[in-house]
Amino acid sequence: MPEETLHPKDLSAREQDVIRLLMQGKSNKEIALALKISRKTVEEHLTSIYSKIGVRSRAEAILWGFAHLRDFPH
């Protein structure tokens, strides 16, 4: 992961919702159902999140979330 990472508040509210559900082990389909959005929209949010936080995989995004969002208010 890059040394300079994004602060959680720099993710949109919806991106924070998506990554929090991702951290719970939810699939894209489950995230879409929970947020009442399409799977395609979930994929677009994940692409944006990965780019913003400087990761390449779901696993890296989850690790970033646990490191940066655990104590960050929702």
PQR file with spaces between the fields and no chain letter, atoms N, CA, C, O and H, PARSE charges and radii, in Angstrom:
ATOM       1  N    MET     1       0.834   -1.174    0.000 -0.4000 1.5000
ATOM       2  CA   MET     1       0.000    0.000    0.000 -0.0000 2.0000
ATOM       3  C    MET     1       0.882    1.242    0.000  0.5500 1.7000
ATOM       4  O    MET     1       1.997    1.206    0.521 -0.5500 1.4000
ATOM       5  N    PRO     2       0.403    2.333   -0.572 -0.5600 1.5000
ATOM       6  CA   PRO     2       1.221    3.540   -0.599  0.2800 2.0000
ATOM       7  C    PRO     2       1.412    4.095    0.810  0.5500 1.7000
ATOM       8  O    PRO     2       0.575    3.903    1.692 -0.5500 1.4000
ATOM       9  N    GLU     3       2.539    4.791    1.000 -0.4000 1.5000
ATOM      10  CA   GLU     3       2.806    5.359    2.314 -0.0000 2.0000
ATOM      11  C    GLU     3       1.826    6.465    2.641  0.5500 1.7000
ATOM      12  O    GLU     3       1.375    6.574    3.781 -0.5500 1.4000
ATOM      13  H    GLU     3       3.219    4.947    0.283  0.4000 1.0000
ATOM      14  N    GLU     4       1.488    7.287    1.662 -0.4000 1.5000
ATOM      15  CA   GLU     4       0.530    8.357    1.877 -0.0000 2.0000
ATOM      16  C    GLU     4      -0.841    7.840    1.450  0.5500 1.7000
ATOM      17  O    GLU     4      -1.128    7.719    0.259 -0.5500 1.4000
ATOM      18  H    GLU     4       1.854    7.198    0.735  0.4000 1.0000
ATOM      19  N    THR     5      -1.668    7.542    2.422 -0.4000 1.5000
ATOM      20  CA   THR     5      -2.987    7.028    2.096 -0.0000 2.0000
ATOM      21  C    THR     5      -4.039    8.074    2.363  0.5500 1.7000
ATOM      22  O    THR     5      -3.833    9.020    3.123 -0.5500 1.4000
ATOM      23  H    THR     5      -1.434    7.641    3.389  0.4000 1.0000
ATOM      24  N    LEU     6      -5.145    7.886    1.734 -0.4000 1.5000
ATOM      25  CA   LEU     6      -6.283    8.774    1.842 -0.0000 2.0000
ATOM      26  C    LEU     6      -6.889    8.713    3.232  0.5500 1.7000
ATOM      27  O    LEU     6      -6.908    7.655    3.861 -0.5500 1.4000
ATOM      28  H    LEU     6      -5.313    7.117    1.116  0.4000 1.0000
ATOM      29  N    HIS     7      -7.371    9.817    3.699 -0.4000 1.5000
ATOM      30  CA   HIS     7      -8.102    9.840    4.974 -0.0000 2.0000
ATOM      31  C    HIS     7      -9.518    9.352    4.698  0.5500 1.7000
ATOM      32  O    HIS     7     -10.084    9.677    3.654 -0.5500 1.4000
ATOM      33  H    HIS     7      -7.355   10.676    3.187  0.4000 1.0000
ATOM      34  N    PRO     8     -10.098    8.582    5.604 -0.5600 1.5000
ATOM      35  CA   PRO     8     -11.442    8.039    5.381  0.2800 2.0000
ATOM      36  C    PRO     8     -12.480    9.086    5.002  0.5500 1.7000
ATOM      37  O    PRO     8     -13.391    8.787    4.231 -0.5500 1.4000
ATOM      38  N    LYS     9     -12.368   10.309    5.525 -0.4000 1.5000
ATOM      39  CA   LYS     9     -13.368   11.323    5.203 -0.0000 2.0000
ATOM      40  C    LYS     9     -13.302   11.742    3.737  0.5500 1.7000
ATOM      41  O    LYS     9     -14.224   12.388    3.240 -0.5500 1.4000
ATOM      42  H    LYS     9     -11.628   10.552    6.152  0.4000 1.0000
ATOM      43  N    ASP    10     -12.223   11.382    3.039 -0.4000 1.5000
ATOM      44  CA   ASP    10     -12.103   11.712    1.622 -0.0000 2.0000
ATOM      45  C    ASP    10     -12.877   10.758    0.722  0.5500 1.7000
ATOM      46  O    ASP    10     -13.047   11.020   -0.468 -0.5500 1.4000
ATOM      47  H    ASP    10     -11.474   10.857    3.443  0.4000 1.0000
ATOM      48  N    LEU    11     -13.345    9.651    1.291 -0.4000 1.5000
ATOM      49  CA   LEU    11     -14.248    8.764    0.557 -0.0000 2.0000
ATOM      50  C    LEU    11     -15.648    9.337    0.689  0.5500 1.7000
ATOM      51  O    LEU    11     -16.008    9.879    1.734 -0.5500 1.4000
ATOM      52  H    LEU    11     -13.207    9.438    2.258  0.4000 1.0000
ATOM      53  N    SER    12     -16.435    9.219   -0.370 -0.4000 1.5000
ATOM      54  CA   SER    12     -17.820    9.679   -0.279 -0.0000 2.0000
ATOM      55  C    SER    12     -18.566    8.836    0.752  0.5500 1.7000
ATOM      56  O    SER    12     -18.117    7.752    1.125 -0.5500 1.4000
ATOM      57  H    SER    12     -16.143    8.779   -1.219  0.4000 1.0000
ATOM      58  N    ALA    13     -19.694    9.340    1.200 -0.4000 1.5000
ATOM      59  CA   ALA    13     -20.497    8.592    2.168 -0.0000 2.0000
ATOM      60  C    ALA    13     -20.877    7.224    1.608  0.5500 1.7000
ATOM      61  O    ALA    13     -20.847    6.228    2.330 -0.5500 1.4000
ATOM      62  H    ALA    13     -20.058   10.220    0.896  0.4000 1.0000
ATOM      63  N    ARG    14     -21.229    7.171    0.341 -0.4000 1.5000
ATOM      64  CA   ARG    14     -21.621    5.902   -0.280 -0.0000 2.0000
ATOM      65  C    ARG    14     -20.420    4.969   -0.387  0.5500 1.7000
ATOM      66  O    ARG    14     -20.557    3.765   -0.169 -0.5500 1.4000
ATOM      67  H    ARG    14     -21.254    7.980   -0.246  0.4000 1.0000
ATOM      68  N    GLU    15     -19.248    5.504   -0.717 -0.4000 1.5000
ATOM      69  CA   GLU    15     -18.044    4.674   -0.764 -0.0000 2.0000
ATOM      70  C    GLU    15     -17.727    4.108    0.619  0.5500 1.7000
ATOM      71  O    GLU    15     -17.293    2.962    0.740 -0.5500 1.4000
ATOM      72  H    GLU    15     -19.137    6.482   -0.894  0.4000 1.0000
ATOM      73  N    GLN    16     -17.942    4.906    1.653 -0.4000 1.5000
ATOM      74  CA   GLN    16     -17.735    4.403    3.011 -0.0000 2.0000
ATOM      75  C    GLN    16     -18.727    3.286    3.320  0.5500 1.7000
ATOM      76  O    GLN    16     -18.364    2.294    3.953 -0.5500 1.4000
ATOM      77  H    GLN    16     -18.294    5.837    1.555  0.4000 1.0000
ATOM      78  N    ASP    17     -19.973    3.438    2.880 -0.4000 1.5000
ATOM      79  CA   ASP    17     -20.963    2.375    3.071 -0.0000 2.0000
ATOM      80  C    ASP    17     -20.507    1.092    2.384  0.5500 1.7000
ATOM      81  O    ASP    17     -20.585    0.006    2.958 -0.5500 1.4000
ATOM      82  H    ASP    17     -20.267    4.243    2.365  0.4000 1.0000
ATOM      83  N    VAL    18     -20.031    1.231    1.152 -0.4000 1.5000
ATOM      84  CA   VAL    18     -19.605    0.063    0.377 -0.0000 2.0000
ATOM      85  C    VAL    18     -18.421   -0.628    1.047  0.5500 1.7000
ATOM      86  O    VAL    18     -18.424   -1.851    1.187 -0.5500 1.4000
ATOM      87  H    VAL    18     -19.967    2.114    0.686  0.4000 1.0000
ATOM      88  N    ILE    19     -17.418    0.127    1.458 -0.4000 1.5000
ATOM      89  CA   ILE    19     -16.234   -0.512    2.038 -0.0000 2.0000
ATOM      90  C    ILE    19     -16.559   -1.136    3.400  0.5500 1.7000
ATOM      91  O    ILE    19     -15.985   -2.167    3.752 -0.5500 1.4000
ATOM      92  H    ILE    19     -17.416    1.121    1.344  0.4000 1.0000
ATOM      93  N    ARG    20     -17.455   -0.539    4.158 -0.4000 1.5000
ATOM      94  CA   ARG    20     -17.844   -1.135    5.437 -0.0000 2.0000
ATOM      95  C    ARG    20     -18.538   -2.485    5.217  0.5500 1.7000
ATOM      96  O    ARG    20     -18.292   -3.437    5.958 -0.5500 1.4000
ATOM      97  H    ARG    20     -17.921    0.298    3.872  0.4000 1.0000
ATOM      98  N    LEU    21     -19.398   -2.567    4.208 -0.4000 1.5000
ATOM      99  CA   LEU    21     -20.050   -3.842    3.893 -0.0000 2.0000
ATOM     100  C    LEU    21     -19.032   -4.847    3.352  0.5500 1.7000
ATOM     101  O    LEU    21     -19.110   -6.040    3.644 -0.5500 1.4000
ATOM     102  H    LEU    21     -19.598   -1.794    3.606  0.4000 1.0000
ATOM     103  N    LEU    22     -18.096   -4.361    2.576 -0.4000 1.5000
ATOM     104  CA   LEU    22     -17.018   -5.203    2.076 -0.0000 2.0000
ATOM     105  C    LEU    22     -16.237   -5.798    3.246  0.5500 1.7000
ATOM     106  O    LEU    22     -15.874   -6.974    3.222 -0.5500 1.4000
ATOM     107  H    LEU    22     -18.033   -3.392    2.338  0.4000 1.0000
ATOM     108  N    MET    23     -15.981   -4.982    4.268 -0.4000 1.5000
ATOM     109  CA   MET    23     -15.252   -5.432    5.455 -0.0000 2.0000
ATOM     110  C    MET    23     -16.027   -6.492    6.227  0.5500 1.7000
ATOM     111  O    MET    23     -15.437   -7.265    6.982 -0.5500 1.4000
ATOM     112  H    MET    23     -16.276   -4.027    4.288  0.4000 1.0000
ATOM     113  N    GLN    24     -17.339   -6.533    6.045 -0.4000 1.5000
ATOM     114  CA   GLN    24     -18.173   -7.544    6.696 -0.0000 2.0000
ATOM     115  C    GLN    24     -18.215   -8.843    5.897  0.5500 1.7000
ATOM     116  O    GLN    24     -18.892   -9.796    6.285 -0.5500 1.4000
ATOM     117  H    GLN    24     -17.818   -5.905    5.432  0.4000 1.0000
ATOM     118  N    GLY    25     -17.491   -8.877    4.781 -0.4000 1.5000
ATOM     119  CA   GLY    25     -17.434  -10.084    3.968 -0.0000 2.0000
ATOM     120  C    GLY    25     -18.560  -10.211    2.959  0.5500 1.7000
ATOM     121  O    GLY    25     -18.784  -11.287    2.404 -0.5500 1.4000
ATOM     122  H    GLY    25     -16.942   -8.103    4.465  0.4000 1.0000
ATOM     123  N    LYS    26     -19.267   -9.120    2.721 -0.4000 1.5000
ATOM     124  CA   LYS    26     -20.396   -9.162    1.783 -0.0000 2.0000
ATOM     125  C    LYS    26     -19.895   -9.241    0.340  0.5500 1.7000
ATOM     126  O    LYS    26     -18.862   -8.670   -0.009 -0.5500 1.4000
ATOM     127  H    LYS    26     -19.085   -8.247    3.172  0.4000 1.0000
ATOM     128  N    SER    27     -20.642   -9.953   -0.475 -0.4000 1.5000
ATOM     129  CA   SER    27     -20.357  -10.017   -1.912 -0.0000 2.0000
ATOM     130  C    SER    27     -20.898   -8.753   -2.581  0.5500 1.7000
ATOM     131  O    SER    27     -21.644   -7.990   -1.967 -0.5500 1.4000
ATOM     132  H    SER    27     -21.482  -10.417   -0.192  0.4000 1.0000
ATOM     133  N    ASN    28     -20.519   -8.538   -3.833 -0.4000 1.5000
ATOM     134  CA   ASN    28     -21.046   -7.384   -4.562 -0.0000 2.0000
ATOM     135  C    ASN    28     -22.565   -7.438   -4.624  0.5500 1.7000
ATOM     136  O    ASN    28     -23.229   -6.410   -4.493 -0.5500 1.4000
ATOM     137  H    ASN    28     -19.913   -9.157   -4.332  0.4000 1.0000
ATOM     138  N    LYS    29     -23.114   -8.624   -4.823 -0.4000 1.5000
ATOM     139  CA   LYS    29     -24.567   -8.774   -4.887 -0.0000 2.0000
ATOM     140  C    LYS    29     -25.204   -8.399   -3.550  0.5500 1.7000
ATOM     141  O    LYS    29     -26.222   -7.707   -3.517 -0.5500 1.4000
ATOM     142  H    LYS    29     -22.574   -9.459   -4.930  0.4000 1.0000
ATOM     143  N    GLU    30     -24.606   -8.854   -2.454 -0.4000 1.5000
ATOM     144  CA   GLU    30     -25.133   -8.546   -1.127 -0.0000 2.0000
ATOM     145  C    GLU    30     -25.029   -7.051   -0.809  0.5500 1.7000
ATOM     146  O    GLU    30     -25.925   -6.473   -0.194 -0.5500 1.4000
ATOM     147  H    GLU    30     -23.779   -9.415   -2.482  0.4000 1.0000
ATOM     148  N    ILE    31     -23.928   -6.440   -1.236 -0.4000 1.5000
ATOM     149  CA   ILE    31     -23.763   -4.999   -1.038 -0.0000 2.0000
ATOM     150  C    ILE    31     -24.833   -4.254   -1.826  0.5500 1.7000
ATOM     151  O    ILE    31     -25.452   -3.321   -1.315 -0.5500 1.4000
ATOM     152  H    ILE    31     -23.200   -6.909   -1.736  0.4000 1.0000
ATOM     153  N    ALA    32     -25.045   -4.664   -3.057 -0.4000 1.5000
ATOM     154  CA   ALA    32     -26.061   -4.025   -3.901 -0.0000 2.0000
ATOM     155  C    ALA    32     -27.445   -4.119   -3.269  0.5500 1.7000
ATOM     156  O    ALA    32     -28.185   -3.136   -3.237 -0.5500 1.4000
ATOM     157  H    ALA    32     -24.541   -5.422   -3.473  0.4000 1.0000
ATOM     158  N    LEU    33     -27.789   -5.292   -2.771 -0.4000 1.5000
ATOM     159  CA   LEU    33     -29.101   -5.475   -2.131 -0.0000 2.0000
ATOM     160  C    LEU    33     -29.226   -4.609   -0.873  0.5500 1.7000
ATOM     161  O    LEU    33     -30.264   -3.987   -0.646 -0.5500 1.4000
ATOM     162  H    LEU    33     -27.188   -6.091   -2.797  0.4000 1.0000
ATOM     163  N    ALA    34     -28.179   -4.573   -0.068 -0.4000 1.5000
ATOM     164  CA   ALA    34     -28.214   -3.808    1.178 -0.0000 2.0000
ATOM     165  C    ALA    34     -28.371   -2.312    0.927  0.5500 1.7000
ATOM     166  O    ALA    34     -29.056   -1.612    1.671 -0.5500 1.4000
ATOM     167  H    ALA    34     -27.336   -5.078   -0.252  0.4000 1.0000
ATOM     168  N    LEU    35     -27.723   -1.835   -0.136 -0.4000 1.5000
ATOM     169  CA   LEU    35     -27.743   -0.396   -0.425 -0.0000 2.0000
ATOM     170  C    LEU    35     -28.793   -0.010   -1.465  0.5500 1.7000
ATOM     171  O    LEU    35     -28.954    1.164   -1.799 -0.5500 1.4000
ATOM     172  H    LEU    35     -27.166   -2.404   -0.741  0.4000 1.0000
ATOM     173  N    LYS    36     -29.510   -1.026   -1.974 -0.4000 1.5000
ATOM     174  CA   LYS    36     -30.546   -0.800   -2.993 -0.0000 2.0000
ATOM     175  C    LYS    36     -29.988   -0.098   -4.228  0.5500 1.7000
ATOM     176  O    LYS    36     -30.555    0.865   -4.742 -0.5500 1.4000
ATOM     177  H    LYS    36     -29.380   -1.979   -1.703  0.4000 1.0000
ATOM     178  N    ILE    37     -28.831   -0.633   -4.685 -0.4000 1.5000
ATOM     179  CA   ILE    37     -28.195   -0.153   -5.911 -0.0000 2.0000
ATOM     180  C    ILE    37     -27.863   -1.370   -6.766  0.5500 1.7000
ATOM     181  O    ILE    37     -27.959   -2.503   -6.295 -0.5500 1.4000
ATOM     182  H    ILE    37     -28.370   -1.416   -4.267  0.4000 1.0000
ATOM     183  N    SER    38     -27.477   -1.145   -8.008 -0.4000 1.5000
ATOM     184  CA   SER    38     -27.148   -2.265   -8.892 -0.0000 2.0000
ATOM     185  C    SER    38     -25.747   -2.798   -8.598  0.5500 1.7000
ATOM     186  O    SER    38     -24.911   -2.108   -8.014 -0.5500 1.4000
ATOM     187  H    SER    38     -27.399   -0.224   -8.390  0.4000 1.0000
ATOM     188  N    ARG    39     -25.510   -4.045   -9.017 -0.4000 1.5000
ATOM     189  CA   ARG    39     -24.163   -4.623   -8.861 -0.0000 2.0000
ATOM     190  C    ARG    39     -23.154   -3.808   -9.645  0.5500 1.7000
ATOM     191  O    ARG    39     -22.016   -3.638   -9.206 -0.5500 1.4000
ATOM     192  H    ARG    39     -26.189   -4.606   -9.491  0.4000 1.0000
ATOM     193  N    LYS    40     -23.558   -3.304  -10.795 -0.4000 1.5000
ATOM     194  CA   LYS    40     -22.665   -2.478  -11.623 -0.0000 2.0000
ATOM     195  C    LYS    40     -22.244   -1.226  -10.846  0.5500 1.7000
ATOM     196  O    LYS    40     -21.084   -0.818  -10.896 -0.5500 1.4000
ATOM     197  H    LYS    40     -24.482   -3.442  -11.151  0.4000 1.0000
ATOM     198  N    THR    41     -23.187   -0.629  -10.135 -0.4000 1.5000
ATOM     199  CA   THR    41     -22.864    0.552   -9.336 -0.0000 2.0000
ATOM     200  C    THR    41     -21.902    0.190   -8.205  0.5500 1.7000
ATOM     201  O    THR    41     -20.991    0.960   -7.898 -0.5500 1.4000
ATOM     202  H    THR    41     -24.130   -0.960  -10.094  0.4000 1.0000
ATOM     203  N    VAL    42     -22.093   -0.956   -7.594 -0.4000 1.5000
ATOM     204  CA   VAL    42     -21.154   -1.427   -6.559 -0.0000 2.0000
ATOM     205  C    VAL    42     -19.766   -1.559   -7.175  0.5500 1.7000
ATOM     206  O    VAL    42     -18.782   -1.106   -6.589 -0.5500 1.4000
ATOM     207  H    VAL    42     -22.833   -1.581   -7.843  0.4000 1.0000
ATOM     208  N    GLU    43     -19.679   -2.174   -8.346 -0.4000 1.5000
ATOM     209  CA   GLU    43     -18.387   -2.344   -9.012 -0.0000 2.0000
ATOM     210  C    GLU    43     -17.744   -0.991   -9.305  0.5500 1.7000
ATOM     211  O    GLU    43     -16.530   -0.840   -9.163 -0.5500 1.4000
ATOM     212  H    GLU    43     -20.478   -2.543   -8.821  0.4000 1.0000
ATOM     213  N    GLU    44     -18.545   -0.007   -9.713 -0.4000 1.5000
ATOM     214  CA   GLU    44     -18.007    1.332   -9.986 -0.0000 2.0000
ATOM     215  C    GLU    44     -17.499    1.980   -8.703  0.5500 1.7000
ATOM     216  O    GLU    44     -16.445    2.615   -8.705 -0.5500 1.4000
ATOM     217  H    GLU    44     -19.531   -0.130   -9.829  0.4000 1.0000
ATOM     218  N    HIS    45     -18.239    1.825   -7.612 -0.4000 1.5000
ATOM     219  CA   HIS    45     -17.780    2.357   -6.332 -0.0000 2.0000
ATOM     220  C    HIS    45     -16.477    1.681   -5.913  0.5500 1.7000
ATOM     221  O    HIS    45     -15.557    2.355   -5.449 -0.5500 1.4000
ATOM     222  H    HIS    45     -19.096    1.309   -7.611  0.4000 1.0000
ATOM     223  N    LEU    46     -16.385    0.372   -6.067 -0.4000 1.5000
ATOM     224  CA   LEU    46     -15.170   -0.349   -5.685 -0.0000 2.0000
ATOM     225  C    LEU    46     -13.975    0.109   -6.519  0.5500 1.7000
ATOM     226  O    LEU    46     -12.879    0.286   -5.987 -0.5500 1.4000
ATOM     227  H    LEU    46     -17.133   -0.175   -6.444  0.4000 1.0000
ATOM     228  N    THR    47     -14.181    0.299   -7.814 -0.4000 1.5000
ATOM     229  CA   THR    47     -13.106    0.796   -8.673 -0.0000 2.0000
ATOM     230  C    THR    47     -12.621    2.158   -8.190  0.5500 1.7000
ATOM     231  O    THR    47     -11.418    2.412   -8.134 -0.5500 1.4000
ATOM     232  H    THR    47     -15.071    0.155   -8.246  0.4000 1.0000
ATOM     233  N    SER    48     -13.561    3.028   -7.842 -0.4000 1.5000
ATOM     234  CA   SER    48     -13.214    4.359   -7.337 -0.0000 2.0000
ATOM     235  C    SER    48     -12.477    4.254   -5.999  0.5500 1.7000
ATOM     236  O    SER    48     -11.470    4.928   -5.783 -0.5500 1.4000
ATOM     237  H    SER    48     -14.538    2.821   -7.887  0.4000 1.0000
ATOM     238  N    ILE    49     -12.983    3.409   -5.110 -0.4000 1.5000
ATOM     239  CA   ILE    49     -12.360    3.216   -3.799 -0.0000 2.0000
ATOM     240  C    ILE    49     -10.929    2.706   -3.972  0.5500 1.7000
ATOM     241  O    ILE    49     -10.000    3.247   -3.372 -0.5500 1.4000
ATOM     242  H    ILE    49     -13.801    2.861   -5.285  0.4000 1.0000
ATOM     243  N    TYR    50     -10.751    1.670   -4.789 -0.4000 1.5000
ATOM     244  CA   TYR    50      -9.412    1.100   -4.997 -0.0000 2.0000
ATOM     245  C    TYR    50      -8.447    2.174   -5.483  0.5500 1.7000
ATOM     246  O    TYR    50      -7.310    2.258   -5.018 -0.5500 1.4000
ATOM     247  H    TYR    50     -11.506    1.231   -5.277  0.4000 1.0000
ATOM     248  N    SER    51      -8.909    2.990   -6.421 -0.4000 1.5000
ATOM     249  CA   SER    51      -8.070    4.049   -6.971 -0.0000 2.0000
ATOM     250  C    SER    51      -7.726    5.085   -5.905  0.5500 1.7000
ATOM     251  O    SER    51      -6.570    5.488   -5.776 -0.5500 1.4000
ATOM     252  H    SER    51      -9.832    2.922   -6.799  0.4000 1.0000
ATOM     253  N    LYS    52      -8.713    5.508   -5.154 -0.4000 1.5000
ATOM     254  CA   LYS    52      -8.492    6.543   -4.140 -0.0000 2.0000
ATOM     255  C    LYS    52      -7.571    6.089   -3.022  0.5500 1.7000
ATOM     256  O    LYS    52      -6.750    6.873   -2.547 -0.5500 1.4000
ATOM     257  H    LYS    52      -9.652    5.180   -5.259  0.4000 1.0000
ATOM     258  N    ILE    53      -7.690    4.827   -2.589 -0.4000 1.5000
ATOM     259  CA   ILE    53      -6.883    4.371   -1.455 -0.0000 2.0000
ATOM     260  C    ILE    53      -5.595    3.674   -1.893  0.5500 1.7000
ATOM     261  O    ILE    53      -4.777    3.285   -1.059 -0.5500 1.4000
ATOM     262  H    ILE    53      -8.357    4.190   -2.975  0.4000 1.0000
ATOM     263  N    GLY    54      -5.423    3.521   -3.199 -0.4000 1.5000
ATOM     264  CA   GLY    54      -4.170    2.989   -3.719 -0.0000 2.0000
ATOM     265  C    GLY    54      -3.986    1.499   -3.536  0.5500 1.7000
ATOM     266  O    GLY    54      -2.889    1.035   -3.226 -0.5500 1.4000
ATOM     267  H    GLY    54      -6.087    3.837   -3.876  0.4000 1.0000
ATOM     268  N    VAL    55      -5.077    0.737   -3.731 -0.4000 1.5000
ATOM     269  CA   VAL    55      -4.981   -0.718   -3.644 -0.0000 2.0000
ATOM     270  C    VAL    55      -5.429   -1.339   -4.958  0.5500 1.7000
ATOM     271  O    VAL    55      -6.009   -0.672   -5.815 -0.5500 1.4000
ATOM     272  H    VAL    55      -5.968    1.115   -3.982  0.4000 1.0000
ATOM     273  N    ARG    56      -5.147   -2.635   -5.100 -0.4000 1.5000
ATOM     274  CA   ARG    56      -5.484   -3.327   -6.346 -0.0000 2.0000
ATOM     275  C    ARG    56      -6.461   -4.476   -6.156  0.5500 1.7000
ATOM     276  O    ARG    56      -6.937   -5.055   -7.132 -0.5500 1.4000
ATOM     277  H    ARG    56      -4.676   -3.177   -4.404  0.4000 1.0000
ATOM     278  N    SER    57      -6.762   -4.808   -4.913 -0.4000 1.5000
ATOM     279  CA   SER    57      -7.615   -5.979   -4.710 -0.0000 2.0000
ATOM     280  C    SER    57      -8.605   -5.752   -3.575  0.5500 1.7000
ATOM     281  O    SER    57      -8.465   -4.841   -2.759 -0.5500 1.4000
ATOM     282  H    SER    57      -6.376   -4.338   -4.120  0.4000 1.0000
ATOM     283  N    ARG    58      -9.593   -6.607   -3.562 -0.4000 1.5000
ATOM     284  CA   ARG    58     -10.615   -6.619   -2.516 -0.0000 2.0000
ATOM     285  C    ARG    58      -9.964   -6.833   -1.149  0.5500 1.7000
ATOM     286  O    ARG    58     -10.302   -6.155   -0.179 -0.5500 1.4000
ATOM     287  H    ARG    58      -9.707   -7.347   -4.225  0.4000 1.0000
ATOM     288  N    ALA    59      -9.030   -7.780   -1.084 -0.4000 1.5000
ATOM     289  CA   ALA    59      -8.343   -8.081    0.174 -0.0000 2.0000
ATOM     290  C    ALA    59      -7.572   -6.859    0.685  0.5500 1.7000
ATOM     291  O    ALA    59      -7.623   -6.548    1.876 -0.5500 1.4000
ATOM     292  H    ALA    59      -8.755   -8.331   -1.872  0.4000 1.0000
ATOM     293  N    GLU    60      -6.866   -6.175   -0.197 -0.4000 1.5000
ATOM     294  CA   GLU    60      -6.127   -4.971    0.213 -0.0000 2.0000
ATOM     295  C    GLU    60      -7.086   -3.878    0.692  0.5500 1.7000
ATOM     296  O    GLU    60      -6.787   -3.168    1.652 -0.5500 1.4000
ATOM     297  H    GLU    60      -6.824   -6.427   -1.164  0.4000 1.0000
ATOM     298  N    ALA    61      -8.229   -3.741    0.032 -0.4000 1.5000
ATOM     299  CA   ALA    61      -9.218   -2.740    0.438 -0.0000 2.0000
ATOM     300  C    ALA    61      -9.762   -3.061    1.828  0.5500 1.7000
ATOM     301  O    ALA    61      -9.953   -2.162    2.646 -0.5500 1.4000
ATOM     302  H    ALA    61      -8.472   -4.317   -0.749  0.4000 1.0000
ATOM     303  N    ILE    62     -10.008   -4.334    2.090 -0.4000 1.5000
ATOM     304  CA   ILE    62     -10.499   -4.745    3.407 -0.0000 2.0000
ATOM     305  C    ILE    62      -9.451   -4.436    4.483  0.5500 1.7000
ATOM     306  O    ILE    62      -9.788   -3.911    5.544 -0.5500 1.4000
ATOM     307  H    ILE    62      -9.853   -5.065    1.425  0.4000 1.0000
ATOM     308  N    LEU    63      -8.198   -4.758    4.213 -0.4000 1.5000
ATOM     309  CA   LEU    63      -7.127   -4.460    5.170 -0.0000 2.0000
ATOM     310  C    LEU    63      -7.025   -2.956    5.412  0.5500 1.7000
ATOM     311  O    LEU    63      -6.865   -2.519    6.552 -0.5500 1.4000
ATOM     312  H    LEU    63      -7.925   -5.184    3.351  0.4000 1.0000
ATOM     313  N    TRP    64      -7.117   -2.161    4.341 -0.4000 1.5000
ATOM     314  CA   TRP    64      -7.084   -0.703    4.474 -0.0000 2.0000
ATOM     315  C    TRP    64      -8.251   -0.245    5.349  0.5500 1.7000
ATOM     316  O    TRP    64      -8.082    0.602    6.226 -0.5500 1.4000
ATOM     317  H    TRP    64      -7.248   -2.515    3.416  0.4000 1.0000
ATOM     318  N    GLY    65      -9.417   -0.803    5.108 -0.4000 1.5000
ATOM     319  CA   GLY    65     -10.594   -0.437    5.890 -0.0000 2.0000
ATOM     320  C    GLY    65     -10.400   -0.698    7.368  0.5500 1.7000
ATOM     321  O    GLY    65     -10.714    0.154    8.198 -0.5500 1.4000
ATOM     322  H    GLY    65      -9.554   -1.491    4.396  0.4000 1.0000
ATOM     323  N    PHE    66      -9.884   -1.873    7.705 -0.4000 1.5000
ATOM     324  CA   PHE    66      -9.668   -2.187    9.115 -0.0000 2.0000
ATOM     325  C    PHE    66      -8.617   -1.276    9.737  0.5500 1.7000
ATOM     326  O    PHE    66      -8.697   -0.958   10.924 -0.5500 1.4000
ATOM     327  H    PHE    66      -9.629   -2.566    7.030  0.4000 1.0000
ATOM     328  N    ALA    67      -7.639   -0.857    8.954 -0.4000 1.5000
ATOM     329  CA   ALA    67      -6.598    0.024    9.472 -0.0000 2.0000
ATOM     330  C    ALA    67      -7.078    1.471    9.616  0.5500 1.7000
ATOM     331  O    ALA    67      -6.605    2.194   10.493 -0.5500 1.4000
ATOM     332  H    ALA    67      -7.574   -1.116    7.991  0.4000 1.0000
ATOM     333  N    HIS    68      -8.015    1.896    8.760 -0.4000 1.5000
ATOM     334  CA   HIS    68      -8.392    3.307    8.724 -0.0000 2.0000
ATOM     335  C    HIS    68      -9.825    3.623    9.128  0.5500 1.7000
ATOM     336  O    HIS    68     -10.115    4.761    9.497 -0.5500 1.4000
ATOM     337  H    HIS    68      -8.399    1.308    8.048  0.4000 1.0000
ATOM     338  N    LEU    69     -10.711    2.670    9.071 -0.4000 1.5000
ATOM     339  CA   LEU    69     -12.122    2.960    9.325 -0.0000 2.0000
ATOM     340  C    LEU    69     -12.631    2.413   10.644  0.5500 1.7000
ATOM     341  O    LEU    69     -13.729    2.773   11.069 -0.5500 1.4000
ATOM     342  H    LEU    69     -10.476    1.745    8.772  0.4000 1.0000
ATOM     343  N    ARG    70     -11.885    1.572   11.289 -0.4000 1.5000
ATOM     344  CA   ARG    70     -12.364    0.914   12.500 -0.0000 2.0000
ATOM     345  C    ARG    70     -12.883    1.913   13.523  0.5500 1.7000
ATOM     346  O    ARG    70     -13.944    1.691   14.108 -0.5500 1.4000
ATOM     347  H    ARG    70     -10.994    1.279   10.943  0.4000 1.0000
ATOM     348  N    ASP    71     -12.161    3.014   13.757 -0.4000 1.5000
ATOM     349  CA   ASP    71     -12.559    3.986   14.762 -0.0000 2.0000
ATOM     350  C    ASP    71     -13.158    5.251   14.148  0.5500 1.7000
ATOM     351  O    ASP    71     -13.486    6.201   14.858 -0.5500 1.4000
ATOM     352  H    ASP    71     -11.300    3.194   13.282  0.4000 1.0000
ATOM     353  N    PHE    72     -13.297    5.253   12.828 -0.4000 1.5000
ATOM     354  CA   PHE    72     -13.834    6.424   12.142 -0.0000 2.0000
ATOM     355  C    PHE    72     -15.359    6.386   12.203  0.5500 1.7000
ATOM     356  O    PHE    72     -15.962    5.380   11.829 -0.5500 1.4000
ATOM     357  H    PHE    72     -13.030    4.481   12.251  0.4000 1.0000
ATOM     358  N    PRO    73     -15.994    7.464   12.668 -0.5600 1.5000
ATOM     359  CA   PRO    73     -17.472    7.436   12.786  0.2800 2.0000
ATOM     360  C    PRO    73     -18.142    7.221   11.448  0.5500 1.7000
ATOM     361  O    PRO    73     -17.665    7.699   10.419 -0.5500 1.4000
ATOM     362  N    HIS    74     -19.245    6.504   11.464 -0.4000 1.5000
ATOM     363  CA   HIS    74     -19.986    6.211   10.246 -0.0000 2.0000
ATOM     364  C    HIS    74     -20.961    7.317    9.933  0.5500 1.7000
ATOM     365  O    HIS    74     -21.678    7.243    8.935 -0.5500 1.4000
ATOM     366  H    HIS    74     -19.633    6.116   12.300  0.4000 1.0000
